[in-house]
Amino acid sequence: MEGKREFLPQRGNYENLAVYKLATCIYAVTFHFANTYFSRGDRTIDQMVQAARSGKQNIAEASVDGNTSTEMEIKLMNVARGSMHELKADYEDYLMHHELECWGGNDPRTNATRKFCKANNDPNVYIAKCKERSPETIANIALTMIHQYDFLMVRLIESIKRRFLEQGGIKEQMFQARKEHRYKK
């Protein structure tokens, strides 16, 4: 069937997505940060870690569920995005309540962090760097990473929407495949 596409392509290779790799690093930084700078038993630890985890895990679920439901894929990607926004607010609150500086978008440290993050996607590198940095710096690095994540996630959702417009949903693809199969006989 040269030139024809399968009606149920098995996507789900989320581990290669830049946004998933970044989410993995955000999760590592957050796990370290929350367990280092909050008192044991503080509910914020669980809230931050779970928000970071959700921002990562929902990408995996969306990628696999998207094989049969573009609607579910988009919904879960938005859940992931929403979780990261929740995490962003937690980091901003930490900086505000501890009277620490929140770097601006044009701050040279933000630009250096952006550049570093584009070139590094190993969570262990981030954990090692966190051990050498102040809580203010770690929180700002995390915020920069979350902004990058959001940018990538918006682009990913837009590409899913384009794919739907170009290829249709699973029901349309199944109908077309069945129709083509019938006419081959």
C-alpha positions as YAML, in Angstrom:
chain: A
units: angstrom
residues:
- id: 1
  name: MET
  ca: [0.00, 0.00, 0.00]
- id: 2
  name: GLU
  ca: [2.52, 2.52, -1.15]
- id: 3
  name: GLY
  ca: [1.51, 6.12, -0.48]
- id: 4
  name: LYS
  ca: [-1.22, 5.13, 1.97]
- id: 5
  name: ARG
  ca: [-0.93, 5.67, 5.67]
- id: 6
  name: GLU
  ca: [-2.07, 3.33, 8.37]
- id: 7
  name: PHE
  ca: [-5.32, 4.41, 10.05]
- id: 8
  name: LEU
  ca: [-3.97, 3.79, 13.54]
- id: 9
  name: PRO
  ca: [-0.33, 4.87, 13.61]
- id: 10
  name: GLN
  ca: [1.29, 3.90, 16.90]
- id: 11
  name: ARG
  ca: [2.75, 7.11, 18.17]
- id: 12
  name: GLY
  ca: [3.78, 7.48, 21.77]
- id: 13
  name: ASN
  ca: [7.50, 8.03, 21.47]
- id: 14
  name: TYR
  ca: [7.24, 10.78, 24.06]
- id: 15
  name: GLU
  ca: [10.74, 10.14, 25.48]
- id: 16
  name: ASN
  ca: [12.20, 11.88, 22.42]
- id: 17
  name: LEU
  ca: [10.09, 15.01, 22.81]
- id: 18
  name: ALA
  ca: [12.11, 18.04, 23.91]
- id: 19
  name: VAL
  ca: [9.28, 19.08, 26.23]
- id: 20
  name: TYR
  ca: [9.26, 15.66, 27.93]
- id: 21
  name: LYS
  ca: [13.03, 15.78, 28.46]
- id: 22
  name: LEU
  ca: [12.68, 19.26, 29.92]
- id: 23
  name: ALA
  ca: [9.80, 18.09, 32.15]
- id: 24
  name: THR
  ca: [12.04, 15.32, 33.47]
- id: 25
  name: CYS
  ca: [14.67, 17.90, 34.42]
- id: 26
  name: ILE
  ca: [12.06, 20.18, 36.02]
- id: 27
  name: TYR
  ca: [10.84, 17.22, 38.07]
- id: 28
  name: ALA
  ca: [14.40, 16.46, 39.25]
- id: 29
  name: VAL
  ca: [15.05, 20.09, 40.21]
- id: 30
  name: THR
  ca: [11.71, 20.35, 41.98]
- id: 31
  name: PHE
  ca: [12.15, 17.12, 43.91]
- id: 32
  name: HIS
  ca: [15.52, 18.36, 45.15]
- id: 33
  name: PHE
  ca: [14.27, 21.88, 45.89]
- id: 34
  name: ALA
  ca: [11.10, 20.88, 47.73]
- id: 35
  name: ASN
  ca: [12.82, 18.26, 49.84]
- id: 36
  name: THR
  ca: [15.72, 20.57, 50.66]
- id: 37
  name: TYR
  ca: [14.10, 23.95, 51.34]
- id: 38
  name: PHE
  ca: [10.79, 23.04, 52.98]
- id: 39
  name: SER
  ca: [10.35, 21.52, 56.42]
- id: 40
  name: ARG
  ca: [9.52, 17.86, 56.59]
- id: 41
  name: GLY
  ca: [5.74, 17.46, 56.72]
- id: 42
  name: ASP
  ca: [5.06, 20.71, 54.82]
- id: 43
  name: ARG
  ca: [2.26, 20.02, 52.31]
- id: 44
  name: THR
  ca: [4.03, 22.24, 49.80]
- id: 45
  name: ILE
  ca: [6.60, 19.48, 49.23]
- id: 46
  name: ASP
  ca: [3.95, 17.08, 47.96]
- id: 47
  name: GLN
  ca: [2.14, 19.80, 46.03]
- id: 48
  name: MET
  ca: [5.25, 20.90, 44.16]
- id: 49
  name: VAL
  ca: [6.56, 17.40, 43.50]
- id: 50
  name: GLN
  ca: [3.15, 16.19, 42.29]
- id: 51
  name: ALA
  ca: [2.70, 19.23, 40.02]
- id: 52
  name: ALA
  ca: [6.13, 18.60, 38.46]
- id: 53
  name: ARG
  ca: [5.35, 14.88, 38.15]
- id: 54
  name: SER
  ca: [1.99, 15.60, 36.51]
- id: 55
  name: GLY
  ca: [3.67, 17.95, 34.04]
- id: 56
  name: LYS
  ca: [5.81, 15.02, 32.95]
- id: 57
  name: GLN
  ca: [3.54, 11.98, 33.32]
- id: 58
  name: ASN
  ca: [0.59, 13.50, 31.47]
- id: 59
  name: ILE
  ca: [2.77, 13.95, 28.39]
- id: 60
  name: ALA
  ca: [3.43, 10.20, 28.42]
- id: 61
  name: GLU
  ca: [-0.24, 9.36, 28.85]
- id: 62
  name: ALA
  ca: [-1.33, 11.89, 26.22]
- id: 63
  name: SER
  ca: [1.15, 10.52, 23.71]
- id: 64
  name: VAL
  ca: [-0.17, 6.98, 24.02]
- id: 65
  name: ASP
  ca: [-3.86, 7.88, 24.39]
- id: 66
  name: GLY
  ca: [-3.52, 10.13, 21.36]
- id: 67
  name: ASN
  ca: [-3.36, 7.02, 19.18]
- id: 68
  name: THR
  ca: [-7.13, 6.68, 19.47]
- id: 69
  name: SER
  ca: [-8.29, 10.07, 20.72]
- id: 70
  name: THR
  ca: [-6.89, 13.41, 19.64]
- id: 71
  name: GLU
  ca: [-9.35, 15.03, 22.04]
- id: 72
  name: MET
  ca: [-7.87, 13.10, 24.97]
- id: 73
  name: GLU
  ca: [-4.35, 13.84, 23.77]
- id: 74
  name: ILE
  ca: [-5.02, 17.58, 23.76]
- id: 75
  name: LYS
  ca: [-6.82, 17.45, 27.11]
- id: 76
  name: LEU
  ca: [-3.97, 15.61, 28.80]
- id: 77
  name: MET
  ca: [-1.35, 17.93, 27.29]
- id: 78
  name: ASN
  ca: [-3.33, 20.83, 28.75]
- id: 79
  name: VAL
  ca: [-3.48, 19.07, 32.13]
- id: 80
  name: ALA
  ca: [0.31, 18.76, 31.99]
- id: 81
  name: ARG
  ca: [0.60, 22.42, 31.08]
- id: 82
  name: GLY
  ca: [-1.77, 23.43, 33.88]
- id: 83
  name: SER
  ca: [0.27, 21.46, 36.40]
- id: 84
  name: MET
  ca: [3.40, 23.34, 35.40]
- id: 85
  name: HIS
  ca: [1.58, 26.64, 35.84]
- id: 86
  name: GLU
  ca: [0.65, 25.52, 39.35]
- id: 87
  name: LEU
  ca: [4.32, 24.71, 39.97]
- id: 88
  name: LYS
  ca: [5.34, 28.10, 38.57]
- id: 89
  name: ALA
  ca: [3.07, 29.81, 41.11]
- id: 90
  name: ASP
  ca: [4.64, 27.77, 43.93]
- id: 91
  name: TYR
  ca: [8.14, 28.88, 42.96]
- id: 92
  name: GLU
  ca: [7.00, 32.51, 42.65]
- id: 93
  name: ASP
  ca: [5.35, 32.28, 46.06]
- id: 94
  name: TYR
  ca: [8.54, 30.87, 47.56]
- id: 95
  name: LEU
  ca: [10.56, 33.78, 46.21]
- id: 96
  name: MET
  ca: [8.00, 36.34, 47.37]
- id: 97
  name: HIS
  ca: [7.55, 34.92, 50.90]
- id: 98
  name: HIS
  ca: [11.30, 34.65, 51.41]
- id: 99
  name: GLU
  ca: [11.88, 38.16, 50.01]
- id: 100
  name: LEU
  ca: [14.10, 36.82, 47.26]
- id: 101
  name: GLU
  ca: [14.58, 38.23, 43.78]
- id: 102
  name: CYS
  ca: [12.60, 36.89, 40.84]
- id: 103
  name: TRP
  ca: [14.68, 37.29, 37.70]
- id: 104
  name: GLY
  ca: [13.07, 39.10, 34.80]
- id: 105
  name: GLY
  ca: [12.82, 37.77, 31.29]
- id: 106
  name: ASN
  ca: [15.72, 39.92, 30.08]
- id: 107
  name: ASP
  ca: [17.97, 39.32, 33.08]
- id: 108
  name: PRO
  ca: [21.39, 38.02, 31.96]
- id: 109
  name: ARG
  ca: [21.03, 35.11, 34.42]
- id: 110
  name: THR
  ca: [17.74, 34.14, 32.76]
- id: 111
  name: ASN
  ca: [19.38, 34.26, 29.34]
- id: 112
  name: ALA
  ca: [22.31, 32.14, 30.56]
- id: 113
  name: THR
  ca: [19.86, 29.63, 32.06]
- id: 114
  name: ARG
  ca: [17.89, 29.44, 28.80]
- id: 115
  name: LYS
  ca: [21.07, 28.73, 26.89]
- id: 116
  name: PHE
  ca: [22.18, 26.08, 29.39]
- id: 117
  name: CYS
  ca: [18.78, 24.37, 29.33]
- id: 118
  name: LYS
  ca: [18.72, 24.18, 25.54]
- id: 119
  name: ALA
  ca: [22.03, 22.31, 25.60]
- id: 120
  name: ASN
  ca: [21.39, 20.04, 28.61]
- id: 121
  name: ASN
  ca: [18.62, 17.52, 29.22]
- id: 122
  name: ASP
  ca: [20.20, 15.19, 31.76]
- id: 123
  name: PRO
  ca: [18.38, 15.44, 35.13]
- id: 124
  name: ASN
  ca: [21.56, 14.41, 36.97]
- id: 125
  name: VAL
  ca: [23.36, 17.49, 35.66]
- id: 126
  name: TYR
  ca: [20.63, 19.68, 37.13]
- id: 127
  name: ILE
  ca: [20.69, 17.91, 40.48]
- id: 128
  name: ALA
  ca: [24.46, 18.36, 40.73]
- id: 129
  name: LYS
  ca: [24.14, 22.05, 39.81]
- id: 130
  name: CYS
  ca: [21.35, 22.54, 42.38]
- id: 131
  name: LYS
  ca: [23.64, 21.33, 45.16]
- id: 132
  name: GLU
  ca: [25.97, 24.25, 44.33]
- id: 133
  name: ARG
  ca: [23.28, 26.96, 44.10]
- id: 134
  name: SER
  ca: [21.21, 29.05, 46.50]
- id: 135
  name: PRO
  ca: [17.46, 28.49, 46.84]
- id: 136
  name: GLU
  ca: [16.90, 31.83, 45.07]
- id: 137
  name: THR
  ca: [18.97, 30.71, 42.09]
- id: 138
  name: ILE
  ca: [17.37, 27.26, 41.95]
- id: 139
  name: ALA
  ca: [13.85, 28.73, 42.06]
- id: 140
  name: ASN
  ca: [14.71, 31.14, 39.25]
- id: 141
  name: ILE
  ca: [16.28, 28.37, 37.19]
- id: 142
  name: ALA
  ca: [13.13, 26.31, 37.68]
- id: 143
  name: LEU
  ca: [10.96, 29.27, 36.63]
- id: 144
  name: THR
  ca: [13.04, 29.75, 33.49]
- id: 145
  name: MET
  ca: [12.70, 26.05, 32.69]
- id: 146
  name: ILE
  ca: [8.93, 26.21, 33.25]
- id: 147
  name: HIS
  ca: [8.66, 29.13, 30.83]
- id: 148
  name: GLN
  ca: [10.58, 27.11, 28.23]
- id: 149
  name: TYR
  ca: [8.32, 24.12, 28.93]
- id: 150
  name: ASP
  ca: [5.23, 26.26, 28.39]
- id: 151
  name: PHE
  ca: [6.56, 27.58, 25.09]
- id: 152
  name: LEU
  ca: [7.30, 24.05, 23.88]
- id: 153
  name: MET
  ca: [3.98, 22.72, 25.12]
- id: 154
  name: VAL
  ca: [1.99, 25.39, 23.27]
- id: 155
  name: ARG
  ca: [3.87, 24.48, 20.08]
- id: 156
  name: LEU
  ca: [3.21, 20.77, 20.67]
- id: 157
  name: ILE
  ca: [-0.52, 21.32, 21.19]
- id: 158
  name: GLU
  ca: [-0.66, 23.43, 18.03]
- id: 159
  name: SER
  ca: [1.03, 20.64, 16.08]
- id: 160
  name: ILE
  ca: [-1.49, 18.11, 17.43]
- id: 161
  name: LYS
  ca: [-4.32, 20.40, 16.31]
- id: 162
  name: ARG
  ca: [-2.76, 20.72, 12.82]
- id: 163
  name: ARG
  ca: [-2.35, 16.96, 12.58]
- id: 164
  name: PHE
  ca: [-6.04, 16.54, 13.43]
- id: 165
  name: LEU
  ca: [-7.08, 19.05, 10.78]
- id: 166
  name: GLU
  ca: [-4.89, 17.36, 8.16]
- id: 167
  name: GLN
  ca: [-5.55, 13.71, 9.02]
- id: 168
  name: GLY
  ca: [-8.83, 13.73, 10.92]
- id: 169
  name: GLY
  ca: [-9.67, 11.65, 13.94]
- id: 170
  name: ILE
  ca: [-9.59, 7.91, 14.43]
- id: 171
  name: LYS
  ca: [-13.20, 7.40, 13.29]
- id: 172
  name: GLU
  ca: [-12.54, 9.22, 10.02]
- id: 173
  name: GLN
  ca: [-9.31, 7.29, 9.48]
- id: 174
  name: MET
  ca: [-10.98, 3.96, 10.22]
- id: 175
  name: PHE
  ca: [-13.86, 4.71, 7.86]
- id: 176
  name: GLN
  ca: [-11.44, 5.72, 5.10]
- id: 177
  name: ALA
  ca: [-9.30, 2.61, 5.61]
- id: 178
  name: ARG
  ca: [-12.37, 0.36, 5.53]
- id: 179
  name: LYS
  ca: [-13.66, 2.08, 2.39]
- id: 180
  name: GLU
  ca: [-10.28, 1.68, 0.66]
- id: 181
  name: HIS
  ca: [-10.13, -1.97, 1.71]
- id: 182
  name: ARG
  ca: [-13.60, -2.65, 0.25]
- id: 183
  name: TYR
  ca: [-12.71, -1.04, -3.09]
- id: 184
  name: LYS
  ca: [-9.52, -3.14, -3.36]
- id: 185
  name: LYS
  ca: [-11.56, -6.36, -3.61]
...
